[in-house]
Amino acid sequence: MNDTKTILENLLRERILVLDGAMGTMVQRFNLTEEDFRGEKFKDYPSDLKGNNDLLSVTKPEVIKEIHRQYLQAGADIIETNTFSGTYLAQADYHLESEVYNINYQSALIAKEVTAEFNIPGNKKPRFVAGALGPTNKSLSLSPDVNDPGYRAVTFQEVANAYAEQLRGLIDGGVDIILIETIFDTLNSKAAIFAVEEVFTEKNVSLP
């Protein structure tokens, strides 16, 4: 990641780098079924899994690879990992908290594999993978109970821990950049930044 930092900084001095687009709308084009989301690993899982796009990195990786590939063919310099809901807070909706590390790790591996197809010797347009930290379904600033404005469904440390677990999977999978994106709550964003600093220190990754 440190070498990538230098390459990115040099490229950004030369031109604007283009990020890919939405993952969810691209997934919808494949008209996937409940069985597709389950795959072989979760074929007997007791909860419905359709709609858990992040899980497709484990159960239907060829779909996620094709989406990444299409964005790179369209000219994107950076593709985001399929991890918009890759925290245990979000995966709790599907009772898949135990799969969080693997979802993030596999998502990073998939994205790196596809960029490797484009980063061939002599290529003058290097492609990068951004590990995406998206919003959780819980807010640190707002109460979910209109009758109790002071109530919070989650603590700052719990949100930071959720992002930290996600980060470990993304970094171990080899992402080039960490992207904190589409988080509606400023305090949640601060928890994500706190987690980045903590995990970077843990894994001896230098901050910009």
FENDAMO-V525013 format. One record per residue. N is the residue number from 0. RES is the residue in one letter. PSI is psi as a letter, one per 20 degrees, with the letter a starting at -180 (NA if undefined). NEAR is the number of other C-alpha atoms within 8 Angstrom. D_CENTER is the distance of its C-alpha to the mean C-alpha in Angstrom with 1 decimal. Layout:
n->N res->RES psi->PSI near->NEAR d_center->D_CENTER
n->N res->RES psi->PSI near->NEAR d_center->D_CENTER
This chain:
n->0 res->M psi->h near->8 d_center->16.4
n->1 res->N psi->g near->7 d_center->19.7
n->2 res->D psi->h near->6 d_center->21.3
n->3 res->T psi->h near->8 d_center->18.4
n->4 res->K psi->g near->10 d_center->18.9
n->5 res->T psi->g near->8 d_center->22.6
n->6 res->I psi->g near->8 d_center->22.0
n->7 res->L psi->g near->8 d_center->19.6
n->8 res->E psi->g near->8 d_center->22.2
n->9 res->N psi->g near->8 d_center->24.9
n->10 res->L psi->h near->9 d_center->23.3
n->11 res->L psi->h near->9 d_center->22.6
n->12 res->R psi->h near->6 d_center->26.3
n->13 res->E psi->h near->6 d_center->27.2
n->14 res->R psi->r near->6 d_center->25.1
n->15 res->I psi->p near->5 d_center->22.3
n->16 res->L psi->q near->9 d_center->19.1
n->17 res->V psi->p near->8 d_center->17.5
n->18 res->L psi->q near->9 d_center->13.9
n->19 res->D psi->a near->11 d_center->13.0
n->20 res->G psi->b near->5 d_center->13.3
n->21 res->A psi->q near->6 d_center->12.0
n->22 res->M psi->g near->8 d_center->10.5
n->23 res->G psi->g near->7 d_center->12.4
n->24 res->T psi->h near->7 d_center->15.7
n->25 res->M psi->h near->9 d_center->15.5
n->26 res->V psi->h near->13 d_center->14.9
n->27 res->Q psi->h near->8 d_center->18.0
n->28 res->R psi->i near->6 d_center->20.1
n->29 res->F psi->i near->7 d_center->20.1
n->30 res->N psi->l near->6 d_center->21.8
n->31 res->L psi->q near->9 d_center->20.3
n->32 res->T psi->r near->7 d_center->22.3
n->33 res->E psi->h near->9 d_center->21.8
n->34 res->E psi->h near->8 d_center->22.9
n->35 res->D psi->g near->9 d_center->20.2
n->36 res->F psi->h near->16 d_center->17.5
n->37 res->R psi->g near->13 d_center->19.5
n->38 res->G psi->a near->10 d_center->20.3
n->39 res->E psi->h near->6 d_center->22.8
n->40 res->K psi->h near->6 d_center->21.1
n->41 res->F psi->k near->7 d_center->20.9
n->42 res->K psi->h near->8 d_center->24.0
n->43 res->D psi->k near->4 d_center->25.9
n->44 res->Y psi->p near->7 d_center->23.3
n->45 res->P psi->i near->4 d_center->25.1
n->46 res->S psi->q near->6 d_center->22.6
n->47 res->D psi->p near->7 d_center->21.5
n->48 res->L psi->i near->9 d_center->18.0
n->49 res->K psi->p near->9 d_center->18.2
n->50 res->G psi->i near->5 d_center->15.7
n->51 res->N psi->m near->9 d_center->12.9
n->52 res->N psi->h near->11 d_center->10.9
n->53 res->D psi->h near->12 d_center->8.1
n->54 res->L psi->h near->10 d_center->11.2
n->55 res->L psi->h near->12 d_center->12.3
n->56 res->S psi->h near->14 d_center->10.6
n->57 res->V psi->g near->10 d_center->13.3
n->58 res->T psi->h near->12 d_center->16.0
n->59 res->K psi->l near->12 d_center->16.1
n->60 res->P psi->h near->10 d_center->14.3
n->61 res->E psi->h near->6 d_center->17.0
n->62 res->V psi->g near->10 d_center->15.8
n->63 res->I psi->h near->13 d_center->12.3
n->64 res->K psi->g near->11 d_center->14.1
n->65 res->E psi->h near->8 d_center->16.6
n->66 res->I psi->g near->11 d_center->14.4
n->67 res->H psi->g near->11 d_center->13.0
n->68 res->R psi->g near->10 d_center->16.6
n->69 res->Q psi->h near->8 d_center->18.0
n->70 res->Y psi->h near->12 d_center->16.0
n->71 res->L psi->h near->15 d_center->17.2
n->72 res->Q psi->h near->7 d_center->20.7
n->73 res->A psi->i near->6 d_center->20.7
n->74 res->G psi->j near->7 d_center->20.5
n->75 res->A psi->p near->13 d_center->16.9
n->76 res->D psi->h near->13 d_center->16.8
n->77 res->I psi->p near->13 d_center->13.0
n->78 res->I psi->q near->15 d_center->10.4
n->79 res->E psi->q near->11 d_center->6.7
n->80 res->T psi->q near->13 d_center->4.5
n->81 res->N psi->m near->13 d_center->5.0
n->82 res->T psi->k near->13 d_center->2.7
n->83 res->F psi->h near->10 d_center->4.8
n->84 res->S psi->l near->11 d_center->7.1
n->85 res->G psi->k near->14 d_center->6.0
n->86 res->T psi->r near->13 d_center->8.9
n->87 res->Y psi->h near->11 d_center->12.5
n->88 res->L psi->g near->12 d_center->13.7
n->89 res->A psi->g near->10 d_center->12.0
n->90 res->Q psi->i near->13 d_center->12.5
n->91 res->A psi->h near->9 d_center->16.1
n->92 res->D psi->h near->7 d_center->16.9
n->93 res->Y psi->j near->9 d_center->17.0
n->94 res->H psi->k near->7 d_center->18.4
n->95 res->L psi->k near->10 d_center->15.6
n->96 res->E psi->h near->10 d_center->15.0
n->97 res->S psi->i near->6 d_center->16.3
n->98 res->E psi->j near->7 d_center->13.6
n->99 res->V psi->g near->15 d_center->10.6
n->100 res->Y psi->g near->11 d_center->11.0
n->101 res->N psi->h near->9 d_center->11.7
n->102 res->I psi->g near->15 d_center->8.9
n->103 res->N psi->g near->17 d_center->6.5
n->104 res->Y psi->g near->13 d_center->9.5
n->105 res->Q psi->h near->11 d_center->10.4
n->106 res->S psi->g near->16 d_center->7.3
n->107 res->A psi->g near->18 d_center->8.0
n->108 res->L psi->g near->10 d_center->11.6
n->109 res->I psi->g near->12 d_center->11.6
n->110 res->A psi->g near->14 d_center->10.4
n->111 res->K psi->h near->12 d_center->12.8
n->112 res->E psi->g near->8 d_center->15.4
n->113 res->V psi->h near->11 d_center->15.5
n->114 res->T psi->h near->13 d_center->15.7
n->115 res->A psi->h near->8 d_center->18.5
n->116 res->E psi->h near->7 d_center->20.4
n->117 res->F psi->h near->10 d_center->20.7
n->118 res->N psi->m near->10 d_center->21.2
n->119 res->I psi->q near->7 d_center->24.7
n->120 res->P psi->p near->4 d_center->27.7
n->121 res->G psi->i near->4 d_center->29.2
n->122 res->N psi->p near->8 d_center->26.2
n->123 res->K psi->j near->4 d_center->26.5
n->124 res->K psi->n near->6 d_center->23.1
n->125 res->P psi->q near->8 d_center->20.4
n->126 res->R psi->q near->12 d_center->16.9
n->127 res->F psi->q near->12 d_center->13.8
n->128 res->V psi->p near->15 d_center->10.1
n->129 res->A psi->p near->13 d_center->7.8
n->130 res->G psi->o near->16 d_center->5.0
n->131 res->A psi->p near->13 d_center->3.3
n->132 res->L psi->o near->16 d_center->5.0
n->133 res->G psi->a near->12 d_center->6.6
n->134 res->P psi->q near->11 d_center->10.1
n->135 res->T psi->r near->10 d_center->11.7
n->136 res->N psi->j near->6 d_center->14.8
n->137 res->K psi->q near->7 d_center->17.1
n->138 res->S psi->p near->12 d_center->18.7
n->139 res->L psi->i near->13 d_center->20.4
n->140 res->S psi->i near->9 d_center->22.7
n->141 res->L psi->q near->7 d_center->23.9
n->142 res->S psi->p near->13 d_center->25.9
n->143 res->P psi->i near->7 d_center->25.2
n->144 res->D psi->o near->7 d_center->28.9
n->145 res->V psi->i near->6 d_center->31.2
n->146 res->N psi->i near->4 d_center->34.1
n->147 res->D psi->m near->7 d_center->32.6
n->148 res->P psi->h near->8 d_center->31.0
n->149 res->G psi->i near->5 d_center->30.6
n->150 res->Y psi->q near->8 d_center->28.6
n->151 res->R psi->p near->11 d_center->24.9
n->152 res->A psi->i near->9 d_center->22.9
n->153 res->V psi->q near->9 d_center->20.8
n->154 res->T psi->r near->8 d_center->21.6
n->155 res->F psi->g near->10 d_center->20.0
n->156 res->Q psi->h near->7 d_center->19.8
n->157 res->E psi->g near->8 d_center->18.1
n->158 res->V psi->g near->13 d_center->15.3
n->159 res->A psi->g near->12 d_center->15.1
n->160 res->N psi->h near->9 d_center->15.4
n->161 res->A psi->g near->11 d_center->12.5
n->162 res->Y psi->h near->14 d_center->10.2
n->163 res->A psi->g near->13 d_center->12.2
n->164 res->E psi->g near->11 d_center->11.6
n->165 res->Q psi->g near->14 d_center->7.8
n->166 res->L psi->g near->14 d_center->8.7
n->167 res->R psi->g near->10 d_center->11.3
n->168 res->G psi->g near->15 d_center->9.6
n->169 res->L psi->g near->14 d_center->7.4
n->170 res->I psi->g near->11 d_center->10.8
n->171 res->D psi->h near->8 d_center->12.9
n->172 res->G psi->i near->12 d_center->11.2
n->173 res->G psi->k near->9 d_center->12.3
n->174 res->V psi->q near->15 d_center->9.9
n->175 res->D psi->h near->11 d_center->12.3
n->176 res->I psi->q near->9 d_center->10.8
n->177 res->I psi->p near->9 d_center->8.8
n->178 res->L psi->o near->8 d_center->8.2
n->179 res->I psi->o near->10 d_center->9.0
n->180 res->E psi->q near->8 d_center->9.3
n->181 res->T psi->k near->6 d_center->11.5
n->182 res->I psi->o near->11 d_center->12.5
n->183 res->F psi->i near->6 d_center->16.1
n->184 res->D psi->o near->9 d_center->17.6
n->185 res->T psi->h near->8 d_center->18.6
n->186 res->L psi->h near->9 d_center->19.1
n->187 res->N psi->h near->15 d_center->15.6
n->188 res->S psi->g near->10 d_center->14.5
n->189 res->K psi->h near->8 d_center->17.1
n->190 res->A psi->h near->13 d_center->15.8
n->191 res->A psi->g near->14 d_center->12.4
n->192 res->I psi->g near->8 d_center->14.6
n->193 res->F psi->g near->9 d_center->16.9
n->194 res->A psi->g near->13 d_center->14.3
n->195 res->V psi->g near->11 d_center->13.3
n->196 res->E psi->g near->9 d_center->17.1
n->197 res->E psi->g near->9 d_center->17.8
n->198 res->V psi->h near->11 d_center->15.4
n->199 res->F psi->g near->11 d_center->16.4
n->200 res->T psi->g near->9 d_center->20.0
n->201 res->E psi->g near->7 d_center->19.6
n->202 res->K psi->j near->6 d_center->18.3
n->203 res->N psi->l near->6 d_center->20.7
n->204 res->V psi->p near->9 d_center->18.3
n->205 res->S psi->p near->7 d_center->20.1
n->206 res->L psi->q near->5 d_center->19.0
n->207 res->P psi->NA near->3 d_center->20.0
